[in-house]
């Protein structure tokens, strides 16, 4: 009888489960933090690039991912 080796699960990305790629999320959060833009300004900048995101979503991203950028 073969013995199965114990697998260590791969660490989940902090971006797993989000609709948008990490690059989009990070650039939006950076724009907000670095340039002092409003959420609606960032929403408009992304829309100009063909990415539809609500300002409330941007708020949630900033709340969730700012600590990642600070720790980096």
C-alpha positions in Angstrom: 0.0 0.0 0.0 1.4 3.4 -1.0 1.5 6.2 1.5 0.5 9.6 0.3 2.9 12.4 1.1 1.5 15.3 3.0 1.1 18.3 0.8 1.6 21.7 2.0 -1.1 23.9 0.5 0.2 26.8 -1.6 -0.3 30.1 0.0 -3.4 31.9 -1.3 -2.9 35.3 -2.9 -4.3 38.2 -1.1 -6.0 39.1 -4.4 -7.7 35.7 -4.8 -11.4 35.9 -5.5 -11.3 39.5 -6.9 -12.8 40.3 -10.3 -9.9 42.5 -11.3 -6.3 41.5 -11.7 -3.9 42.6 -8.9 -2.2 45.1 -11.2 -5.5 47.0 -11.7 -6.2 47.0 -7.9 -2.7 48.1 -7.0 -2.5 50.9 -9.5 -5.9 52.3 -8.4 -4.9 52.2 -4.7 -1.5 53.8 -5.6 -3.2 56.6 -7.6 -5.5 57.3 -4.7 -2.7 57.3 -2.0 0.0 59.0 -4.0 -1.8 61.8 -5.8 -4.6 62.5 -3.3 -7.3 61.8 -5.8 -10.9 61.2 -4.8 -12.4 57.8 -5.4 -14.5 59.2 -8.2 -11.4 60.7 -9.8 -9.8 57.3 -9.8 -13.0 55.7 -11.1 -12.9 58.2 -14.0 -9.2 57.5 -14.8 -9.9 53.8 -14.9 -13.0 54.3 -17.1 -10.8 56.2 -19.6 -8.7 53.0 -19.8 -11.8 50.8 -20.3 -12.1 49.5 -16.8 -15.4 50.0 -15.1 -15.1 50.1 -11.3 -17.5 51.8 -8.8 -16.1 54.4 -6.4 -17.4 52.2 -3.5 -15.3 49.3 -4.8 -12.2 51.6 -4.8 -12.9 52.6 -1.2 -13.0 48.9 -0.2 -9.8 48.2 -2.1 -8.0 51.1 -0.4 -9.2 49.9 3.0 -8.1 46.4 2.4 -4.8 46.8 0.4 -3.2 50.0 1.9 -1.5 47.9 4.6 0.1 45.7 1.9 1.6 48.8 0.3 2.8 50.3 3.6 4.5 47.0 4.5 6.1 46.6 1.1 
